[in-house]
Amino acid sequence: MTLALITTTLPWDGHLPQLIPQIQAHLQTYGTPLRWAITAVHGRQLSLEAVVIQDDATLDS
C-alpha cells in the first residue's frame, strides 16, 4: 500500500446533490481517498487534489 497525492479534473453536471458522490466515484479510480479538495472551478470543470491509498493492484493499472 502506498499514499499518493493526485491532481485531476472532473466535468461536473451541475447537480449539487450529486457533487460529492461524483467526486468520490471519480477518485476511486485512483485508490481509496483519504482527503480531497476542490482547488479550482472553470465553468463546470473542477480541479481536484486528493490523497489516496493505492494498493498493488491500483499501482499496476
ChimeraX attribute file (.defattr): number of C-alpha atoms within 10 A of each C-alpha:
attribute: neighborCount
match mode: 1-to-1
recipient: residues
	/A:1	11
	/A:2	11
	/A:3	14
	/A:4	15
	/A:5	13
	/A:6	15
	/A:7	15
	/A:8	14
	/A:9	16
	/A:10	16
	/A:11	14
	/A:12	16
	/A:13	11
	/A:14	11
	/A:15	8
	/A:16	10
	/A:17	8
	/A:18	11
	/A:19	12
	/A:20	10
	/A:21	11
	/A:22	16
	/A:23	20
	/A:24	13
	/A:25	12
	/A:26	15
	/A:27	23
	/A:28	14
	/A:29	12
	/A:30	21
	/A:31	22
	/A:32	18
	/A:33	22
	/A:34	12
	/A:35	10
	/A:36	17
	/A:37	13
	/A:38	15
	/A:39	13
	/A:40	12
	/A:41	14
	/A:42	8
	/A:43	9
	/A:44	11
	/A:45	14
	/A:46	17
	/A:47	16
	/A:48	18
	/A:49	17
	/A:50	21
	/A:51	19
	/A:52	20
	/A:53	17
	/A:54	19
	/A:55	14
	/A:56	9
	/A:57	9
	/A:58	15
	/A:59	11
	/A:60	7
	/A:61	7
